[in-house]
Amino acid sequence: MGVVIGPTWNEQTTNGLPPREVDWAGNVVWECTHAACLPGKNVTHETQKILSNGHYVILEYVGQNPVYRELDKDSKEVWTLDWVKLLPAPSNASGDWCHANAINIDIDKNEVYANCRWIGLMKSTYTNPTKQWLIAAKYGGQAGDFTFSPTGSQYSDAHSPDFYDDTNTALFYDNAGFSGSVDTQ
């Protein structure tokens, strides 16, 4: 297993590299050939990863709507999480209303945590994605199977949550400068 990097383009550019996996010697092990990864498409740099089953996850914006796509080694799409199907854009949304920036998928536990900077952290199921809860993006609005630690914690504008099975803890970078962690149940 190597490191997934890229892409180096978005919908405004037509040159660059699609998402790819490179091994530690720098050899390309996989390169995305899915239609979403073609020049002029909007695959974002925010999220690329390798799942436990060896598949890859990329994040494409379709218009202003984020869609996470799981691709096999042949870049065939095998699963998607279309954010607006689980949590529609606000009625007054324009531009980058979500700013999707991270997804964590635990296939064995049937859990997905997807994050949008402006909307919040959403927990979903992997099989037949269904929203279970949302931690609102502004100041830790609470509704779900989690607690803040310490209890007075808050956050705003979260990026890149990481989840730790051994402690049921989610840690994330907070672009607004608040701090704390979220303990999930």
C-alpha positions in Angstrom: 0.0 0.0 0.0 1.2 3.5 -0.8 -0.1 7.0 -0.6 -3.0 8.5 -2.6 -2.2 11.9 -3.9 -3.8 14.5 -6.3 -5.6 15.6 -8.2 -3.7 18.7 -9.5 -6.7 20.1 -11.4 -10.3 21.2 -11.1 -13.0 22.3 -13.4 -11.1 25.5 -14.3 -8.0 23.6 -15.6 -7.4 21.0 -18.2 -3.8 20.0 -17.4 -2.5 18.2 -14.4 -2.7 14.8 -12.8 -5.8 12.8 -11.7 -5.8 11.2 -8.2 -3.3 8.3 -8.0 -1.7 6.0 -5.6 2.1 5.8 -5.5 4.2 3.4 -3.5 7.0 4.4 -1.3 9.5 4.2 -4.1 7.4 6.7 -6.1 6.0 4.2 -8.6 2.4 4.8 -9.7 0.3 1.8 -8.5 -3.1 3.2 -9.5 -4.4 6.2 -11.4 -8.0 7.2 -11.5 -9.6 6.8 -15.0 -13.2 7.3 -13.8 -15.1 10.0 -15.8 -15.0 12.2 -12.7 -11.2 12.2 -12.9 -10.9 13.5 -16.4 -9.5 17.0 -17.1 -12.1 19.7 -16.7 -14.1 17.8 -14.1 -14.1 18.9 -10.4 -12.4 16.2 -8.3 -11.2 18.0 -5.3 -7.9 17.7 -3.5 -9.7 17.5 -0.1 -10.4 13.8 0.0 -8.7 10.8 -1.5 -8.1 7.6 0.4 -7.7 3.8 0.3 -10.3 1.8 2.1 -9.9 -1.5 4.0 -11.2 -3.4 0.9 -8.5 -1.9 -1.3 -10.9 0.5 -3.1 -10.3 4.2 -3.4 -12.5 7.2 -2.4 -12.5 10.4 -4.3 -14.6 13.5 -3.9 -16.2 15.1 -6.9 -18.3 18.3 -7.0 -21.3 17.9 -9.4 -22.2 21.6 -9.8 -21.9 22.8 -6.2 -23.0 19.4 -4.7 -20.4 17.1 -3.2 -20.4 13.4 -4.2 -18.0 10.9 -2.6 -17.3 8.0 -5.0 -15.8 4.6 -4.1 -13.8 3.2 -7.0 -12.3 -0.3 -7.5 -8.8 -0.9 -8.9 -10.2 -0.5 -12.4 -11.8 2.9 -11.4 -15.3 1.4 -11.7 -17.7 3.1 -9.3 -19.0 0.7 -6.7 -20.6 3.0 -4.1 -21.5 6.7 -3.7 -22.5 9.1 -1.0 -24.3 12.1 -2.6 -24.4 14.6 0.2 -27.6 16.4 -1.1 -29.6 13.1 -1.1 -29.0 12.8 2.6 -29.0 16.4 3.6 -30.3 18.8 1.0 -28.6 22.2 0.4 -30.1 25.1 2.4 -32.8 26.9 0.4 -30.6 30.1 0.3 -27.4 28.1 -0.7 -25.1 29.5 -3.4 -21.5 28.9 -4.3 -19.6 26.5 -2.0 -22.5 25.9 0.4 -21.0 22.7 1.9 -17.2 22.7 1.4 -16.9 18.9 1.8 -13.4 18.0 3.0 -13.3 14.6 4.6 -14.9 11.2 4.7 -14.1 8.2 7.0 -15.6 4.8 6.1 -15.6 1.7 8.3 -17.1 -1.0 6.1 -17.1 -3.6 8.8 -19.0 -1.4 11.2 -21.3 0.0 8.4 -20.3 3.5 9.4 -19.5 6.6 7.4 -18.6 10.0 8.8 -18.6 12.8 6.1 -17.7 16.4 6.9 -18.7 19.7 5.3 -17.0 22.8 6.6 -20.1 24.9 6.5 -22.8 22.3 7.3 -21.1 19.9 9.8 -20.1 16.3 10.5 -22.7 13.8 9.4 -22.8 10.1 10.4 -24.3 7.7 7.9 -24.5 4.1 7.1 -22.3 2.5 4.5 -24.8 0.0 3.2 -27.7 2.0 1.7 -26.5 5.4 3.0 -28.9 6.9 5.5 -28.2 10.0 7.7 -28.1 9.0 11.4 -27.0 12.4 12.9 -25.4 15.7 12.2 -23.2 17.8 14.4 -23.9 21.3 13.1 -20.9 23.2 11.8 -21.4 26.2 14.1 -20.6 25.9 17.8 -21.3 22.2 18.2 -25.0 22.0 17.9 -25.7 18.5 19.3 -28.0 15.8 18.1 -26.6 12.2 18.0 -24.7 9.5 19.8 -21.8 11.6 20.9 -20.6 13.9 23.7 -18.1 16.7 23.7 -14.9 16.3 25.7 -14.5 18.5 27.7 -18.2 19.1 27.9 -17.8 22.8 27.2 -16.1 22.2 23.9 -17.3 23.8 20.7 -16.2 24.1 17.1 -16.8 25.9 13.9 -15.6 25.3 10.3 -14.3 21.8 10.9 -11.8 20.1 8.5 -10.4 16.6 8.3 -11.9 14.6 11.1 -10.0 11.5 12.2 -11.6 8.7 14.1 -10.0 6.4 16.6 -11.6 3.0 17.3 -9.7 2.4 20.5 -11.2 5.5 22.2 -14.3 6.2 20.1 -12.9 9.7 19.6 -13.1 12.0 16.6 -10.4 14.7 16.4 -10.6 17.4 13.8 -8.9 20.6 12.7 -11.1 23.6 13.5 -10.5 26.5 11.1 -12.3 28.9 13.5 -9.8 28.3 16.4 -12.0 26.4 18.9 -10.7 23.2 20.3 -11.8 19.9 21.8 -12.8 16.4 20.7 -16.0 14.5 20.1 -16.4 11.1 21.8 -18.7 8.9 19.7 -20.7 6.0 21.1 
